[in-house]
Amino acid sequence: MQLSLYIGAAILLLDQLTKWVILLRVMDPPRVIEVTGFFNLVLTYNTGVSFGLFQGDAAWQPYILVFLNLAVSAGLLIWLHRETHKGGSAGLLPWAVGLVVGGALGNAVDRLHLPGVVDFLDFHLAGWHWPAFNVADSAIVGGVILLIADGLFQPGRKGNKEAGIGR
């Protein structure tokens, strides 16, 4: 559990630091900075959820999304606490939960004091752009990948025992 909190705090700090640098140093004034032929630095504010889904201007929407961030974070931490107190190895779970919680909290901070979540990493290929993202988003995706890997391949998980995986 403690490892997850350290990882989450590190991700939260790294996320907020990179957004501060982008907002106050790199994107003042806002522009597109071509770094390579497939990567730009941009400045966007995501008022929706993942990949810009559910964008809206309702005054209450940021608070609902912050509440969801906090609820998911609390749920993951409670789950981790229960899993680690059952005995045995926690596997990838502390890393996964730390990444997701840190990322969720990083984006929640933005929603409370900015027009939306600051996104600035823009990858593109042949005219197609992946939706811009940030450090918090990267941590969340990495954490989810680790959660899936942990569930599929960690010995001792209930579903793995039944399926004969990880013996």
Phi and psi in radians as a Rosetta constraint file:
Dihedral C 1 N 2 CA 2 C 2 CIRCULARHARMONIC -1.102 0.35
Dihedral N 2 CA 2 C 2 N 3 CIRCULARHARMONIC -0.695 0.35
Dihedral C 2 N 3 CA 3 C 3 CIRCULARHARMONIC -1.022 0.35
Dihedral N 3 CA 3 C 3 N 4 CIRCULARHARMONIC -0.759 0.35
Dihedral C 3 N 4 CA 4 C 4 CIRCULARHARMONIC -1.057 0.35
Dihedral N 4 CA 4 C 4 N 5 CIRCULARHARMONIC -0.708 0.35
Dihedral C 4 N 5 CA 5 C 5 CIRCULARHARMONIC -1.159 0.35
Dihedral N 5 CA 5 C 5 N 6 CIRCULARHARMONIC -0.690 0.35
Dihedral C 5 N 6 CA 6 C 6 CIRCULARHARMONIC -1.134 0.35
Dihedral N 6 CA 6 C 6 N 7 CIRCULARHARMONIC -0.790 0.35
Dihedral C 6 N 7 CA 7 C 7 CIRCULARHARMONIC -1.091 0.35
Dihedral N 7 CA 7 C 7 N 8 CIRCULARHARMONIC -0.812 0.35
Dihedral C 7 N 8 CA 8 C 8 CIRCULARHARMONIC -1.033 0.35
Dihedral N 8 CA 8 C 8 N 9 CIRCULARHARMONIC -0.757 0.35
Dihedral C 8 N 9 CA 9 C 9 CIRCULARHARMONIC -1.127 0.35
Dihedral N 9 CA 9 C 9 N 10 CIRCULARHARMONIC -0.717 0.35
Dihedral C 9 N 10 CA 10 C 10 CIRCULARHARMONIC -1.112 0.35
Dihedral N 10 CA 10 C 10 N 11 CIRCULARHARMONIC -0.757 0.35
Dihedral C 10 N 11 CA 11 C 11 CIRCULARHARMONIC -1.122 0.35
Dihedral N 11 CA 11 C 11 N 12 CIRCULARHARMONIC -0.791 0.35
Dihedral C 11 N 12 CA 12 C 12 CIRCULARHARMONIC -0.993 0.35
Dihedral N 12 CA 12 C 12 N 13 CIRCULARHARMONIC -0.835 0.35
Dihedral C 12 N 13 CA 13 C 13 CIRCULARHARMONIC -1.139 0.35
Dihedral N 13 CA 13 C 13 N 14 CIRCULARHARMONIC -0.781 0.35
Dihedral C 13 N 14 CA 14 C 14 CIRCULARHARMONIC -1.095 0.35
Dihedral N 14 CA 14 C 14 N 15 CIRCULARHARMONIC -0.736 0.35
Dihedral C 14 N 15 CA 15 C 15 CIRCULARHARMONIC -1.080 0.35
Dihedral N 15 CA 15 C 15 N 16 CIRCULARHARMONIC -0.862 0.35
Dihedral C 15 N 16 CA 16 C 16 CIRCULARHARMONIC -1.168 0.35
Dihedral N 16 CA 16 C 16 N 17 CIRCULARHARMONIC -0.634 0.35
Dihedral C 16 N 17 CA 17 C 17 CIRCULARHARMONIC -1.121 0.35
Dihedral N 17 CA 17 C 17 N 18 CIRCULARHARMONIC -0.803 0.35
Dihedral C 17 N 18 CA 18 C 18 CIRCULARHARMONIC -1.132 0.35
Dihedral N 18 CA 18 C 18 N 19 CIRCULARHARMONIC -0.656 0.35
Dihedral C 18 N 19 CA 19 C 19 CIRCULARHARMONIC -1.190 0.35
Dihedral N 19 CA 19 C 19 N 20 CIRCULARHARMONIC -0.654 0.35
Dihedral C 19 N 20 CA 20 C 20 CIRCULARHARMONIC -1.096 0.35
Dihedral N 20 CA 20 C 20 N 21 CIRCULARHARMONIC -0.793 0.35
Dihedral C 20 N 21 CA 21 C 21 CIRCULARHARMONIC -1.079 0.35
Dihedral N 21 CA 21 C 21 N 22 CIRCULARHARMONIC -0.782 0.35
Dihedral C 21 N 22 CA 22 C 22 CIRCULARHARMONIC -1.072 0.35
Dihedral N 22 CA 22 C 22 N 23 CIRCULARHARMONIC -0.844 0.35
Dihedral C 22 N 23 CA 23 C 23 CIRCULARHARMONIC -1.196 0.35
Dihedral N 23 CA 23 C 23 N 24 CIRCULARHARMONIC -0.757 0.35
Dihedral C 23 N 24 CA 24 C 24 CIRCULARHARMONIC -1.722 0.35
Dihedral N 24 CA 24 C 24 N 25 CIRCULARHARMONIC -0.316 0.35
Dihedral C 24 N 25 CA 25 C 25 CIRCULARHARMONIC -2.068 0.35
Dihedral N 25 CA 25 C 25 N 26 CIRCULARHARMONIC -0.907 0.35
Dihedral C 25 N 26 CA 26 C 26 CIRCULARHARMONIC -1.415 0.35
Dihedral N 26 CA 26 C 26 N 27 CIRCULARHARMONIC -0.768 0.35
Dihedral C 26 N 27 CA 27 C 27 CIRCULARHARMONIC -1.809 0.35
Dihedral N 27 CA 27 C 27 N 28 CIRCULARHARMONIC 0.698 0.35
Dihedral C 27 N 28 CA 28 C 28 CIRCULARHARMONIC -2.090 0.35
Dihedral N 28 CA 28 C 28 N 29 CIRCULARHARMONIC 1.586 0.35
Dihedral C 28 N 29 CA 29 C 29 CIRCULARHARMONIC -1.491 0.35
Dihedral N 29 CA 29 C 29 N 30 CIRCULARHARMONIC 2.797 0.35
Dihedral C 29 N 30 CA 30 C 30 CIRCULARHARMONIC -1.072 0.35
Dihedral N 30 CA 30 C 30 N 31 CIRCULARHARMONIC 2.416 0.35
Dihedral C 30 N 31 CA 31 C 31 CIRCULARHARMONIC -2.878 0.35
Dihedral N 31 CA 31 C 31 N 32 CIRCULARHARMONIC 3.072 0.35
Dihedral C 31 N 32 CA 32 C 32 CIRCULARHARMONIC -1.751 0.35
Dihedral N 32 CA 32 C 32 N 33 CIRCULARHARMONIC 2.215 0.35
Dihedral C 32 N 33 CA 33 C 33 CIRCULARHARMONIC -1.968 0.35
Dihedral N 33 CA 33 C 33 N 34 CIRCULARHARMONIC 1.958 0.35
Dihedral C 33 N 34 CA 34 C 34 CIRCULARHARMONIC -1.363 0.35
Dihedral N 34 CA 34 C 34 N 35 CIRCULARHARMONIC 2.053 0.35
Dihedral C 34 N 35 CA 35 C 35 CIRCULARHARMONIC -1.642 0.35
Dihedral N 35 CA 35 C 35 N 36 CIRCULARHARMONIC -0.801 0.35
Dihedral C 35 N 36 CA 36 C 36 CIRCULARHARMONIC -2.433 0.35
Dihedral N 36 CA 36 C 36 N 37 CIRCULARHARMONIC -3.094 0.35
Dihedral C 36 N 37 CA 37 C 37 CIRCULARHARMONIC -1.249 0.35
Dihedral N 37 CA 37 C 37 N 38 CIRCULARHARMONIC -0.138 0.35
Dihedral C 37 N 38 CA 38 C 38 CIRCULARHARMONIC -2.260 0.35
Dihedral N 38 CA 38 C 38 N 39 CIRCULARHARMONIC 0.084 0.35
Dihedral C 38 N 39 CA 39 C 39 CIRCULARHARMONIC -2.507 0.35
Dihedral N 39 CA 39 C 39 N 40 CIRCULARHARMONIC 2.268 0.35
Dihedral C 39 N 40 CA 40 C 40 CIRCULARHARMONIC -2.193 0.35
Dihedral N 40 CA 40 C 40 N 41 CIRCULARHARMONIC 2.741 0.35
Dihedral C 40 N 41 CA 41 C 41 CIRCULARHARMONIC -1.747 0.35
Dihedral N 41 CA 41 C 41 N 42 CIRCULARHARMONIC 2.278 0.35
Dihedral C 41 N 42 CA 42 C 42 CIRCULARHARMONIC -2.364 0.35
Dihedral N 42 CA 42 C 42 N 43 CIRCULARHARMONIC 3.049 0.35
Dihedral C 42 N 43 CA 43 C 43 CIRCULARHARMONIC -2.267 0.35
Dihedral N 43 CA 43 C 43 N 44 CIRCULARHARMONIC 2.022 0.35
Dihedral C 43 N 44 CA 44 C 44 CIRCULARHARMONIC -2.343 0.35
Dihedral N 44 CA 44 C 44 N 45 CIRCULARHARMONIC 2.729 0.35
Dihedral C 44 N 45 CA 45 C 45 CIRCULARHARMONIC -2.053 0.35
Dihedral N 45 CA 45 C 45 N 46 CIRCULARHARMONIC 2.003 0.35
Dihedral C 45 N 46 CA 46 C 46 CIRCULARHARMONIC -1.591 0.35
Dihedral N 46 CA 46 C 46 N 47 CIRCULARHARMONIC 1.963 0.35
Dihedral C 46 N 47 CA 47 C 47 CIRCULARHARMONIC -1.617 0.35
Dihedral N 47 CA 47 C 47 N 48 CIRCULARHARMONIC -0.087 0.35
Dihedral C 47 N 48 CA 48 C 48 CIRCULARHARMONIC -1.742 0.35
Dihedral N 48 CA 48 C 48 N 49 CIRCULARHARMONIC -2.543 0.35
Dihedral C 48 N 49 CA 49 C 49 CIRCULARHARMONIC -1.964 0.35
Dihedral N 49 CA 49 C 49 N 50 CIRCULARHARMONIC -2.669 0.35
Dihedral C 49 N 50 CA 50 C 50 CIRCULARHARMONIC -0.856 0.35
Dihedral N 50 CA 50 C 50 N 51 CIRCULARHARMONIC 2.353 0.35
Dihedral C 50 N 51 CA 51 C 51 CIRCULARHARMONIC 1.009 0.35
Dihedral N 51 CA 51 C 51 N 52 CIRCULARHARMONIC 0.439 0.35
Dihedral C 51 N 52 CA 52 C 52 CIRCULARHARMONIC 1.357 0.35
Dihedral N 52 CA 52 C 52 N 53 CIRCULARHARMONIC 0.214 0.35
Dihedral C 52 N 53 CA 53 C 53 CIRCULARHARMONIC -1.207 0.35
Dihedral N 53 CA 53 C 53 N 54 CIRCULARHARMONIC 2.619 0.35
Dihedral C 53 N 54 CA 54 C 54 CIRCULARHARMONIC 1.063 0.35
Dihedral N 54 CA 54 C 54 N 55 CIRCULARHARMONIC 0.646 0.35
Dihedral C 54 N 55 CA 55 C 55 CIRCULARHARMONIC -1.230 0.35
Dihedral N 55 CA 55 C 55 N 56 CIRCULARHARMONIC 2.484 0.35
Dihedral C 55 N 56 CA 56 C 56 CIRCULARHARMONIC -2.860 0.35
Dihedral N 56 CA 56 C 56 N 57 CIRCULARHARMONIC 2.956 0.35
Dihedral C 56 N 57 CA 57 C 57 CIRCULARHARMONIC -1.923 0.35
Dihedral N 57 CA 57 C 57 N 58 CIRCULARHARMONIC 0.172 0.35
Dihedral C 57 N 58 CA 58 C 58 CIRCULARHARMONIC -1.097 0.35
Dihedral N 58 CA 58 C 58 N 59 CIRCULARHARMONIC 2.352 0.35
Dihedral C 58 N 59 CA 59 C 59 CIRCULARHARMONIC -1.087 0.35
Dihedral N 59 CA 59 C 59 N 60 CIRCULARHARMONIC -0.501 0.35
Dihedral C 59 N 60 CA 60 C 60 CIRCULARHARMONIC -1.474 0.35
Dihedral N 60 CA 60 C 60 N 61 CIRCULARHARMONIC -0.308 0.35
Dihedral C 60 N 61 CA 61 C 61 CIRCULARHARMONIC -1.002 0.35
Dihedral N 61 CA 61 C 61 N 62 CIRCULARHARMONIC -0.791 0.35
Dihedral C 61 N 62 CA 62 C 62 CIRCULARHARMONIC -1.037 0.35
Dihedral N 62 CA 62 C 62 N 63 CIRCULARHARMONIC -0.616 0.35
Dihedral C 62 N 63 CA 63 C 63 CIRCULARHARMONIC -1.235 0.35
Dihedral N 63 CA 63 C 63 N 64 CIRCULARHARMONIC -0.637 0.35
Dihedral C 63 N 64 CA 64 C 64 CIRCULARHARMONIC -1.123 0.35
Dihedral N 64 CA 64 C 64 N 65 CIRCULARHARMONIC -0.771 0.35
Dihedral C 64 N 65 CA 65 C 65 CIRCULARHARMONIC -1.173 0.35
Dihedral N 65 CA 65 C 65 N 66 CIRCULARHARMONIC -0.656 0.35
Dihedral C 65 N 66 CA 66 C 66 CIRCULARHARMONIC -1.105 0.35
Dihedral N 66 CA 66 C 66 N 67 CIRCULARHARMONIC -0.758 0.35
Dihedral C 66 N 67 CA 67 C 67 CIRCULARHARMONIC -1.031 0.35
Dihedral N 67 CA 67 C 67 N 68 CIRCULARHARMONIC -0.755 0.35
Dihedral C 67 N 68 CA 68 C 68 CIRCULARHARMONIC -1.110 0.35
Dihedral N 68 CA 68 C 68 N 69 CIRCULARHARMONIC -0.740 0.35
Dihedral C 68 N 69 CA 69 C 69 CIRCULARHARMONIC -0.994 0.35
Dihedral N 69 CA 69 C 69 N 70 CIRCULARHARMONIC -0.817 0.35
Dihedral C 69 N 70 CA 70 C 70 CIRCULARHARMONIC -1.189 0.35
Dihedral N 70 CA 70 C 70 N 71 CIRCULARHARMONIC -0.675 0.35
Dihedral C 70 N 71 CA 71 C 71 CIRCULARHARMONIC -1.150 0.35
Dihedral N 71 CA 71 C 71 N 72 CIRCULARHARMONIC -0.772 0.35
Dihedral C 71 N 72 CA 72 C 72 CIRCULARHARMONIC -1.107 0.35
Dihedral N 72 CA 72 C 72 N 73 CIRCULARHARMONIC -0.765 0.35
Dihedral C 72 N 73 CA 73 C 73 CIRCULARHARMONIC -1.059 0.35
Dihedral N 73 CA 73 C 73 N 74 CIRCULARHARMONIC -0.822 0.35
Dihedral C 73 N 74 CA 74 C 74 CIRCULARHARMONIC -1.092 0.35
Dihedral N 74 CA 74 C 74 N 75 CIRCULARHARMONIC -0.766 0.35
Dihedral C 74 N 75 CA 75 C 75 CIRCULARHARMONIC -1.052 0.35
Dihedral N 75 CA 75 C 75 N 76 CIRCULARHARMONIC -0.757 0.35
Dihedral C 75 N 76 CA 76 C 76 CIRCULARHARMONIC -1.141 0.35
Dihedral N 76 CA 76 C 76 N 77 CIRCULARHARMONIC -0.709 0.35
Dihedral C 76 N 77 CA 77 C 77 CIRCULARHARMONIC -1.170 0.35
Dihedral N 77 CA 77 C 77 N 78 CIRCULARHARMONIC -0.671 0.35
Dihedral C 77 N 78 CA 78 C 78 CIRCULARHARMONIC -1.135 0.35
Dihedral N 78 CA 78 C 78 N 79 CIRCULARHARMONIC -0.780 0.35
Dihedral C 78 N 79 CA 79 C 79 CIRCULARHARMONIC -1.044 0.35
Dihedral N 79 CA 79 C 79 N 80 CIRCULARHARMONIC -0.808 0.35
Dihedral C 79 N 80 CA 80 C 80 CIRCULARHARMONIC -1.057 0.35
Dihedral N 80 CA 80 C 80 N 81 CIRCULARHARMONIC -0.758 0.35
Dihedral C 80 N 81 CA 81 C 81 CIRCULARHARMONIC -1.022 0.35
Dihedral N 81 CA 81 C 81 N 82 CIRCULARHARMONIC -0.795 0.35
Dihedral C 81 N 82 CA 82 C 82 CIRCULARHARMONIC -1.144 0.35
Dihedral N 82 CA 82 C 82 N 83 CIRCULARHARMONIC -0.742 0.35
Dihedral C 82 N 83 CA 83 C 83 CIRCULARHARMONIC -1.124 0.35
Dihedral N 83 CA 83 C 83 N 84 CIRCULARHARMONIC -0.728 0.35
Dihedral C 83 N 84 CA 84 C 84 CIRCULARHARMONIC -1.319 0.35
Dihedral N 84 CA 84 C 84 N 85 CIRCULARHARMONIC -0.344 0.35
Dihedral C 84 N 85 CA 85 C 85 CIRCULARHARMONIC -1.617 0.35
Dihedral N 85 CA 85 C 85 N 86 CIRCULARHARMONIC 0.014 0.35
Dihedral C 85 N 86 CA 86 C 86 CIRCULARHARMONIC -1.401 0.35
Dihedral N 86 CA 86 C 86 N 87 CIRCULARHARMONIC -0.233 0.35
Dihedral C 86 N 87 CA 87 C 87 CIRCULARHARMONIC 1.704 0.35
Dihedral N 87 CA 87 C 87 N 88 CIRCULARHARMONIC 2.847 0.35
Dihedral C 87 N 88 CA 88 C 88 CIRCULARHARMONIC 1.502 0.35
Dihedral N 88 CA 88 C 88 N 89 CIRCULARHARMONIC -3.091 0.35
Dihedral C 88 N 89 CA 89 C 89 CIRCULARHARMONIC -1.389 0.35
Dihedral N 89 CA 89 C 89 N 90 CIRCULARHARMONIC 2.458 0.35
Dihedral C 89 N 90 CA 90 C 90 CIRCULARHARMONIC -1.458 0.35
Dihedral N 90 CA 90 C 90 N 91 CIRCULARHARMONIC -0.238 0.35
Dihedral C 90 N 91 CA 91 C 91 CIRCULARHARMONIC 1.061 0.35
Dihedral N 91 CA 91 C 91 N 92 CIRCULARHARMONIC -2.332 0.35
Dihedral C 91 N 92 CA 92 C 92 CIRCULARHARMONIC -1.450 0.35
Dihedral N 92 CA 92 C 92 N 93 CIRCULARHARMONIC -0.178 0.35
Dihedral C 92 N 93 CA 93 C 93 CIRCULARHARMONIC -0.967 0.35
Dihedral N 93 CA 93 C 93 N 94 CIRCULARHARMONIC -0.821 0.35
Dihedral C 93 N 94 CA 94 C 94 CIRCULARHARMONIC -1.065 0.35
Dihedral N 94 CA 94 C 94 N 95 CIRCULARHARMONIC -0.675 0.35
Dihedral C 94 N 95 CA 95 C 95 CIRCULARHARMONIC -1.136 0.35
Dihedral N 95 CA 95 C 95 N 96 CIRCULARHARMONIC -0.824 0.35
Dihedral C 95 N 96 CA 96 C 96 CIRCULARHARMONIC -1.066 0.35
Dihedral N 96 CA 96 C 96 N 97 CIRCULARHARMONIC -0.838 0.35
Dihedral C 96 N 97 CA 97 C 97 CIRCULARHARMONIC -1.130 0.35
Dihedral N 97 CA 97 C 97 N 98 CIRCULARHARMONIC -0.725 0.35
Dihedral C 97 N 98 CA 98 C 98 CIRCULARHARMONIC -1.047 0.35
Dihedral N 98 CA 98 C 98 N 99 CIRCULARHARMONIC -0.759 0.35
Dihedral C 98 N 99 CA 99 C 99 CIRCULARHARMONIC -1.114 0.35
Dihedral N 99 CA 99 C 99 N 100 CIRCULARHARMONIC -0.824 0.35
Dihedral C 99 N 100 CA 100 C 100 CIRCULARHARMONIC -1.158 0.35
Dihedral N 100 CA 100 C 100 N 101 CIRCULARHARMONIC -0.786 0.35
Dihedral C 100 N 101 CA 101 C 101 CIRCULARHARMONIC -1.128 0.35
Dihedral N 101 CA 101 C 101 N 102 CIRCULARHARMONIC -0.805 0.35
Dihedral C 101 N 102 CA 102 C 102 CIRCULARHARMONIC -1.040 0.35
Dihedral N 102 CA 102 C 102 N 103 CIRCULARHARMONIC -0.753 0.35
Dihedral C 102 N 103 CA 103 C 103 CIRCULARHARMONIC -1.153 0.35
Dihedral N 103 CA 103 C 103 N 104 CIRCULARHARMONIC -0.766 0.35
Dihedral C 103 N 104 CA 104 C 104 CIRCULARHARMONIC -1.090 0.35
Dihedral N 104 CA 104 C 104 N 105 CIRCULARHARMONIC -0.742 0.35
Dihedral C 104 N 105 CA 105 C 105 CIRCULARHARMONIC -1.207 0.35
Dihedral N 105 CA 105 C 105 N 106 CIRCULARHARMONIC -0.635 0.35
Dihedral C 105 N 106 CA 106 C 106 CIRCULARHARMONIC -1.038 0.35
Dihedral N 106 CA 106 C 106 N 107 CIRCULARHARMONIC -0.775 0.35
Dihedral C 106 N 107 CA 107 C 107 CIRCULARHARMONIC -1.247 0.35
Dihedral N 107 CA 107 C 107 N 108 CIRCULARHARMONIC -0.581 0.35
Dihedral C 107 N 108 CA 108 C 108 CIRCULARHARMONIC -1.123 0.35
Dihedral N 108 CA 108 C 108 N 109 CIRCULARHARMONIC -0.688 0.35
Dihedral C 108 N 109 CA 109 C 109 CIRCULARHARMONIC -1.021 0.35
Dihedral N 109 CA 109 C 109 N 110 CIRCULARHARMONIC -0.776 0.35
Dihedral C 109 N 110 CA 110 C 110 CIRCULARHARMONIC -1.029 0.35
Dihedral N 110 CA 110 C 110 N 111 CIRCULARHARMONIC -0.772 0.35
Dihedral C 110 N 111 CA 111 C 111 CIRCULARHARMONIC -1.090 0.35
Dihedral N 111 CA 111 C 111 N 112 CIRCULARHARMONIC -0.490 0.35
Dihedral C 111 N 112 CA 112 C 112 CIRCULARHARMONIC -1.378 0.35
Dihedral N 112 CA 112 C 112 N 113 CIRCULARHARMONIC -0.445 0.35
Dihedral C 112 N 113 CA 113 C 113 CIRCULARHARMONIC -2.325 0.35
Dihedral N 113 CA 113 C 113 N 114 CIRCULARHARMONIC 0.082 0.35
Dihedral C 113 N 114 CA 114 C 114 CIRCULARHARMONIC -2.228 0.35
Dihedral N 114 CA 114 C 114 N 115 CIRCULARHARMONIC 2.945 0.35
Dihedral C 114 N 115 CA 115 C 115 CIRCULARHARMONIC -1.145 0.35
Dihedral N 115 CA 115 C 115 N 116 CIRCULARHARMONIC -0.214 0.35
Dihedral C 115 N 116 CA 116 C 116 CIRCULARHARMONIC 3.055 0.35
Dihedral N 116 CA 116 C 116 N 117 CIRCULARHARMONIC -3.031 0.35
Dihedral C 116 N 117 CA 117 C 117 CIRCULARHARMONIC -1.341 0.35
Dihedral N 117 CA 117 C 117 N 118 CIRCULARHARMONIC 2.251 0.35
Dihedral C 117 N 118 CA 118 C 118 CIRCULARHARMONIC -1.308 0.35
Dihedral N 118 CA 118 C 118 N 119 CIRCULARHARMONIC 2.094 0.35
Dihedral C 118 N 119 CA 119 C 119 CIRCULARHARMONIC -2.069 0.35
Dihedral N 119 CA 119 C 119 N 120 CIRCULARHARMONIC 2.453 0.35
Dihedral C 119 N 120 CA 120 C 120 CIRCULARHARMONIC -2.558 0.35
Dihedral N 120 CA 120 C 120 N 121 CIRCULARHARMONIC -0.137 0.35
Dihedral C 120 N 121 CA 121 C 121 CIRCULARHARMONIC -1.653 0.35
Dihedral N 121 CA 121 C 121 N 122 CIRCULARHARMONIC 2.068 0.35
Dihedral C 121 N 122 CA 122 C 122 CIRCULARHARMONIC -2.169 0.35
Dihedral N 122 CA 122 C 122 N 123 CIRCULARHARMONIC 1.822 0.35
Dihedral C 122 N 123 CA 123 C 123 CIRCULARHARMONIC -1.726 0.35
Dihedral N 123 CA 123 C 123 N 124 CIRCULARHARMONIC 2.485 0.35
Dihedral C 123 N 124 CA 124 C 124 CIRCULARHARMONIC -2.606 0.35
Dihedral N 124 CA 124 C 124 N 125 CIRCULARHARMONIC 2.741 0.35
Dihedral C 124 N 125 CA 125 C 125 CIRCULARHARMONIC -2.668 0.35
Dihedral N 125 CA 125 C 125 N 126 CIRCULARHARMONIC 2.218 0.35
Dihedral C 125 N 126 CA 126 C 126 CIRCULARHARMONIC 0.903 0.35
Dihedral N 126 CA 126 C 126 N 127 CIRCULARHARMONIC 0.730 0.35
Dihedral C 126 N 127 CA 127 C 127 CIRCULARHARMONIC 1.471 0.35
Dihedral N 127 CA 127 C 127 N 128 CIRCULARHARMONIC -0.091 0.35
Dihedral C 127 N 128 CA 128 C 128 CIRCULARHARMONIC -1.747 0.35
Dihedral N 128 CA 128 C 128 N 129 CIRCULARHARMONIC 2.220 0.35
Dihedral C 128 N 129 CA 129 C 129 CIRCULARHARMONIC -1.903 0.35
Dihedral N 129 CA 129 C 129 N 130 CIRCULARHARMONIC 2.243 0.35
Dihedral C 129 N 130 CA 130 C 130 CIRCULARHARMONIC -1.192 0.35
Dihedral N 130 CA 130 C 130 N 131 CIRCULARHARMONIC 2.525 0.35
Dihedral C 130 N 131 CA 131 C 131 CIRCULARHARMONIC -0.974 0.35
Dihedral N 131 CA 131 C 131 N 132 CIRCULARHARMONIC 2.392 0.35
Dihedral C 131 N 132 CA 132 C 132 CIRCULARHARMONIC -1.020 0.35
Dihedral N 132 CA 132 C 132 N 133 CIRCULARHARMONIC 2.575 0.35
Dihedral C 132 N 133 CA 133 C 133 CIRCULARHARMONIC -2.534 0.35
Dihedral N 133 CA 133 C 133 N 134 CIRCULARHARMONIC -3.064 0.35
Dihedral C 133 N 134 CA 134 C 134 CIRCULARHARMONIC -2.465 0.35
Dihedral N 134 CA 134 C 134 N 135 CIRCULARHARMONIC -3.052 0.35
Dihedral C 134 N 135 CA 135 C 135 CIRCULARHARMONIC -1.084 0.35
Dihedral N 135 CA 135 C 135 N 136 CIRCULARHARMONIC -0.742 0.35
Dihedral C 135 N 136 CA 136 C 136 CIRCULARHARMONIC -1.052 0.35
Dihedral N 136 CA 136 C 136 N 137 CIRCULARHARMONIC -0.777 0.35
Dihedral C 136 N 137 CA 137 C 137 CIRCULARHARMONIC -1.072 0.35
Dihedral N 137 CA 137 C 137 N 138 CIRCULARHARMONIC -0.732 0.35
Dihedral C 137 N 138 CA 138 C 138 CIRCULARHARMONIC -1.080 0.35
Dihedral N 138 CA 138 C 138 N 139 CIRCULARHARMONIC -0.735 0.35
Dihedral C 138 N 139 CA 139 C 139 CIRCULARHARMONIC -1.118 0.35
Dihedral N 139 CA 139 C 139 N 140 CIRCULARHARMONIC -0.723 0.35
Dihedral C 139 N 140 CA 140 C 140 CIRCULARHARMONIC -1.092 0.35
Dihedral N 140 CA 140 C 140 N 141 CIRCULARHARMONIC -0.815 0.35
Dihedral C 140 N 141 CA 141 C 141 CIRCULARHARMONIC -1.087 0.35
Dihedral N 141 CA 141 C 141 N 142 CIRCULARHARMONIC -0.788 0.35
Dihedral C 141 N 142 CA 142 C 142 CIRCULARHARMONIC -1.068 0.35
Dihedral N 142 CA 142 C 142 N 143 CIRCULARHARMONIC -0.722 0.35
Dihedral C 142 N 143 CA 143 C 143 CIRCULARHARMONIC -1.104 0.35
Dihedral N 143 CA 143 C 143 N 144 CIRCULARHARMONIC -0.720 0.35
Dihedral C 143 N 144 CA 144 C 144 CIRCULARHARMONIC -1.152 0.35
Dihedral N 144 CA 144 C 144 N 145 CIRCULARHARMONIC -0.696 0.35
Dihedral C 144 N 145 CA 145 C 145 CIRCULARHARMONIC -1.069 0.35
Dihedral N 145 CA 145 C 145 N 146 CIRCULARHARMONIC -0.743 0.35
Dihedral C 145 N 146 CA 146 C 146 CIRCULARHARMONIC -1.151 0.35
Dihedral N 146 CA 146 C 146 N 147 CIRCULARHARMONIC -0.659 0.35
Dihedral C 146 N 147 CA 147 C 147 CIRCULARHARMONIC -1.060 0.35
Dihedral N 147 CA 147 C 147 N 148 CIRCULARHARMONIC -0.762 0.35
Dihedral C 147 N 148 CA 148 C 148 CIRCULARHARMONIC -1.138 0.35
Dihedral N 148 CA 148 C 148 N 149 CIRCULARHARMONIC -0.804 0.35
Dihedral C 148 N 149 CA 149 C 149 CIRCULARHARMONIC -1.064 0.35
Dihedral N 149 CA 149 C 149 N 150 CIRCULARHARMONIC -0.725 0.35
Dihedral C 149 N 150 CA 150 C 150 CIRCULARHARMONIC -1.087 0.35
Dihedral N 150 CA 150 C 150 N 151 CIRCULARHARMONIC -0.775 0.35
Dihedral C 150 N 151 CA 151 C 151 CIRCULARHARMONIC -1.166 0.35
Dihedral N 151 CA 151 C 151 N 152 CIRCULARHARMONIC -0.579 0.35
Dihedral C 151 N 152 CA 152 C 152 CIRCULARHARMONIC -1.481 0.35
Dihedral N 152 CA 152 C 152 N 153 CIRCULARHARMONIC -0.624 0.35
Dihedral C 152 N 153 CA 153 C 153 CIRCULARHARMONIC -2.094 0.35
Dihedral N 153 CA 153 C 153 N 154 CIRCULARHARMONIC -0.126 0.35
Dihedral C 153 N 154 CA 154 C 154 CIRCULARHARMONIC -1.363 0.35
Dihedral N 154 CA 154 C 154 N 155 CIRCULARHARMONIC 2.201 0.35
Dihedral C 154 N 155 CA 155 C 155 CIRCULARHARMONIC -1.094 0.35
Dihedral N 155 CA 155 C 155 N 156 CIRCULARHARMONIC 2.506 0.35
Dihedral C 155 N 156 CA 156 C 156 CIRCULARHARMONIC 1.677 0.35
Dihedral N 156 CA 156 C 156 N 157 CIRCULARHARMONIC -0.197 0.35
Dihedral C 156 N 157 CA 157 C 157 CIRCULARHARMONIC -1.286 0.35
Dihedral N 157 CA 157 C 157 N 158 CIRCULARHARMONIC 2.530 0.35
Dihedral C 157 N 158 CA 158 C 158 CIRCULARHARMONIC -0.952 0.35
Dihedral N 158 CA 158 C 158 N 159 CIRCULARHARMONIC -0.878 0.35
Dihedral C 158 N 159 CA 159 C 159 CIRCULARHARMONIC -1.130 0.35
Dihedral N 159 CA 159 C 159 N 160 CIRCULARHARMONIC -0.574 0.35
Dihedral C 159 N 160 CA 160 C 160 CIRCULARHARMONIC -1.211 0.35
Dihedral N 160 CA 160 C 160 N 161 CIRCULARHARMONIC -0.659 0.35
Dihedral C 160 N 161 CA 161 C 161 CIRCULARHARMONIC -1.099 0.35
Dihedral N 161 CA 161 C 161 N 162 CIRCULARHARMONIC -0.760 0.35
Dihedral C 161 N 162 CA 162 C 162 CIRCULARHARMONIC -1.171 0.35
Dihedral N 162 CA 162 C 162 N 163 CIRCULARHARMONIC -0.591 0.35
Dihedral C 162 N 163 CA 163 C 163 CIRCULARHARMONIC -1.539 0.35
Dihedral N 163 CA 163 C 163 N 164 CIRCULARHARMONIC -0.148 0.35
Dihedral C 163 N 164 CA 164 C 164 CIRCULARHARMONIC 1.406 0.35
Dihedral N 164 CA 164 C 164 N 165 CIRCULARHARMONIC 0.336 0.35
Dihedral C 164 N 165 CA 165 C 165 CIRCULARHARMONIC -1.624 0.35
Dihedral N 165 CA 165 C 165 N 166 CIRCULARHARMONIC 2.505 0.35
Dihedral C 165 N 166 CA 166 C 166 CIRCULARHARMONIC 1.352 0.35
Dihedral N 166 CA 166 C 166 N 167 CIRCULARHARMONIC 0.387 0.35
